[in-house]
Amino acid sequence: MSMTNSDSFFANWTPRLLSVLRIIAGFLFMAHGAQKMFGFLAPPGAPTPPLMSQIGIGGVLEFVGGLLLMLGLFTRPVAFILSGMMAVAYFQMHAPGGFWPLQNKGELAVLYCFVFLFLAVAGGGEWSLDRLLRRNPRLHSGMASGRTW
């Protein structure tokens, strides 16, 4: 049984758009970390949290995790960790404000949680460093041994 043109289109573009989703989600998430860590686009006069506070550690995870997701490097474990972080953020910071995410302003935390959970299962897609390293084992072994390439 042959695939139709639309089936072929979807089969070709699904892994690419998975990568676009990963890149955009990582970029947006990284901005939250940059706001906490560096005051980037923070409201005027907003203090940056201490690095060793829960919010400071969250900022580091958001910034570094968002960057790794943008690159598609260690996508599955990073996305899994960030998904859990967003679940904790929702239940700790938003859920006490009411049951509905629209009411407690937790929609973004819920959405990030499930997008990251999806990425933890689906991987980084076609345009990711994970895929590049998987295709070229020599690059991967060079990274693991500390050699430059």
C-alpha positions as CSV (number, residue, x, y, z in Angstrom):
1,M,0.0,0.0,0.0
2,S,1.5,3.3,-1.0
3,M,1.4,6.5,0.9
4,T,-0.5,9.4,-0.6
5,N,1.2,12.8,-1.1
6,S,-0.4,14.2,2.1
7,D,0.8,11.2,4.1
8,S,4.3,11.7,2.7
9,F,4.1,15.5,3.6
10,F,3.1,14.8,7.2
11,A,5.7,12.0,7.6
12,N,8.4,14.3,6.3
13,W,7.4,17.4,8.3
14,T,6.4,15.9,11.7
15,P,10.0,15.4,12.9
16,R,11.0,18.9,11.6
17,L,8.1,20.6,13.3
18,L,8.9,18.7,16.5
19,S,12.2,20.4,16.3
20,V,10.6,23.8,15.8
21,L,8.3,23.2,18.8
22,R,11.4,22.2,20.9
23,I,13.4,25.3,19.8
24,I,10.6,27.7,20.4
25,A,9.7,26.2,23.8
26,G,13.3,26.2,24.8
27,F,13.8,29.8,23.8
28,L,10.7,31.0,25.7
29,F,11.6,29.0,28.7
30,M,15.2,30.3,28.6
31,A,13.8,33.8,28.8
32,H,12.1,33.0,32.1
33,G,15.5,31.9,33.5
34,A,17.2,35.0,32.1
35,Q,14.6,37.2,33.8
36,K,15.3,35.5,37.1
37,M,19.1,35.3,36.8
38,F,20.0,38.5,35.0
39,G,16.9,40.7,35.3
40,F,16.4,40.5,31.6
41,L,13.1,42.2,30.7
42,A,12.1,42.1,34.4
43,P,9.9,44.9,35.8
44,P,11.9,48.0,36.8
45,G,13.3,47.6,40.3
46,A,12.5,43.9,40.5
47,P,15.2,42.2,42.6
48,T,17.0,39.1,41.3
49,P,16.6,36.2,43.7
50,P,19.5,34.7,45.5
51,L,21.1,31.9,43.4
52,M,20.8,29.3,46.1
53,S,17.1,29.9,46.7
54,Q,14.3,27.8,45.2
55,I,13.5,30.6,42.7
56,G,17.2,31.1,41.9
57,I,17.8,27.4,41.2
58,G,14.6,27.4,39.2
59,G,16.1,30.3,37.1
60,V,19.2,28.3,36.5
61,L,17.2,25.3,35.4
62,E,15.1,27.4,33.2
63,F,18.0,29.2,31.5
64,V,20.4,26.2,31.1
65,G,17.5,23.7,30.4
66,G,16.0,26.1,27.9
67,L,19.4,26.5,26.1
68,L,19.9,22.7,26.0
69,L,16.4,22.3,24.6
70,M,17.0,24.9,22.0
71,L,20.1,23.1,20.9
72,G,18.4,19.7,21.1
73,L,21.2,18.4,23.4
74,F,20.2,15.8,26.0
75,T,16.6,16.6,25.1
76,R,14.9,13.6,26.8
77,P,16.5,13.9,30.2
78,V,16.4,17.7,30.3
79,A,12.8,17.8,29.2
80,F,11.9,15.2,31.8
81,I,13.5,17.2,34.6
82,L,11.9,20.4,33.4
83,S,8.5,18.7,33.1
84,G,8.8,17.7,36.8
85,M,9.9,21.2,37.7
86,M,6.8,22.7,36.1
87,A,4.5,20.2,37.8
88,V,6.1,21.3,41.2
89,A,5.8,24.9,40.2
90,Y,2.1,24.5,39.4
91,F,1.1,22.7,42.5
92,Q,3.3,24.8,44.8
93,M,2.7,28.3,43.3
94,H,-0.5,28.2,41.3
95,A,-2.9,25.5,42.7
96,P,-3.3,27.2,46.1
97,G,-4.9,30.1,44.1
98,G,-7.8,28.0,43.0
99,F,-8.7,24.8,41.1
100,W,-8.7,26.1,37.5
101,P,-5.5,27.0,35.8
102,L,-7.2,30.0,34.2
103,Q,-8.2,31.2,37.7
104,N,-4.8,30.6,39.4
105,K,-2.7,31.9,36.4
106,G,-1.1,28.4,36.0
107,E,-1.9,27.8,32.3
108,L,1.7,28.4,31.2
109,A,3.1,26.0,33.9
110,V,0.7,23.3,32.9
111,L,1.4,23.8,29.2
112,Y,5.2,23.7,29.7
113,C,4.8,20.6,31.9
114,F,3.1,18.7,29.2
115,V,5.1,20.0,26.3
116,F,8.3,19.0,28.1
117,L,6.8,15.6,29.0
118,F,6.0,15.1,25.3
119,L,9.6,16.1,24.4
120,A,10.9,13.6,27.0
121,V,9.2,10.8,25.1
122,A,9.5,12.1,21.5
123,G,13.0,13.4,21.6
124,G,14.5,16.4,19.9
125,G,13.3,15.8,16.3
126,E,15.2,16.0,13.1
127,W,17.0,19.2,13.7
128,S,18.8,18.5,17.0
129,L,22.3,17.9,18.2
130,D,21.1,14.6,19.7
131,R,20.2,13.4,16.3
132,L,23.5,14.7,14.8
133,L,25.5,12.8,17.5
134,R,23.4,9.7,17.0
135,R,24.1,9.8,13.2
136,N,27.8,10.3,13.7
137,P,29.1,8.0,16.5
138,R,32.6,9.4,16.0
139,L,31.5,12.9,17.2
140,H,29.7,11.3,20.2
141,S,32.8,9.3,21.2
142,G,35.0,12.4,20.8
143,M,32.7,14.3,23.2
144,A,32.6,11.4,25.7
145,S,36.4,11.2,25.8
146,G,36.9,14.9,26.1
147,R,38.6,15.2,22.7
148,T,37.9,18.1,20.5
149,W,36.6,17.7,16.9
